[in-house]
Each structure stands twice: as C-alpha cells, then as structure tokens.
Amino acid sequence: MAKPATRVPNSPDARDQNGPRHARLHVRGFSRLQEEQCGGGFVDSPAFAVAGLHWAIRYYPGSDDGDGERGHVGTFVRLLTEGVVARASVGLLLLDQTNGLADALIWDEHRTLFDAAASADSCTRGTGKLATRSELKGSRFVRGDCLMIECVLDDVCRDNRLK
C-alpha cells in the first residue's frame, strides 16, 4: 500500500541516526534516454552505503523490443554487496519538482529479502511499470528534462540465518 505524498529531506544523502536512509537518482536527459538506451539499457545511481552494505537505484528508460512492458519505465533498488543476505523496508518515490513532495510507488510495510548470494534477480526490489513515458513527459515529475527518483531504506540488517 502506497503512502500519501510526503515532504522528503532536501539532501540526497540525508540520514537520521535511528531512521531511514534516503538516496536520489537524478535522471538527466529524460527525453533522449530511450533512444540511447534502447535494447535493455539502464542508468544507475552512484553506490550508497546503508548498514555497512552498498546499494544503488537503477532506472530503466523503457524499450519497445519486447523485453518489458511496452512504453513503460522502471526503477529498482539493488543490493550491490556480493554474497550477503539482507532484509530492508523499501520505499521508492517520484519527486514532484514543483512542490518538493514525493509520491510513493512502493512503500513496504514489511522488510524485503535481498539475497545477493543467490542471483541478480533476488537482490532487487522495484517495478518495471513505474509509469508510461507519455505519463511522465510534461508531468510535475519531469522538470528541465530531469526525473528524480528517491529511494528510502529503513530497518536494514544482514540476515545471517539464511547464508
């Protein structure tokens, strides 16, 4: 269940000592990315650390070559630290660039299992159907040809029982 729009910290690396960690991906050149990344390309955020583990936000600009939902873009958070198993509560949000609020796309009530010891598919959480490109183009989420995606990781811990 998605949370309503909320104000998020201005800093892309804001961190409350006892709370969630926020990271942002600025997708610059939104309008031209589909042509440049056709055939399954993606854009990754710089790696960021939470609970001693490395993570990244991955954005898929969409393609019409049959390997995804036609005309949709997608976003995922990925556990980059190899060989570990972890659990985390995940929030993926689109930032409204007109008022600073965020619309939740995914907001987990329970922690998700990330198993980087198993396969690349089992260490991600997200959606391949974030929105259609036509819905995003000209929306309040794209300004100056830039889309901003926020990832919130909370309650992150290694799961040693599953190694």
Secondary structure, DSSP 4 states (H G I P E B T S, - for coil): -PPPPEE--SSTT-B-TTS-EEEEEEEETHHHHHHHTTTT--EEPPPEEETTEEEEEEEE---SSSSS-TTEEEEEEEE-STT-EEEEEEEEEEE-TTTSEEEEEEE-SSPEEEETTT-GGGGEEEEEEEEEHHHHTTSTTEETTEEEEEEEEEEEEE-GGG-
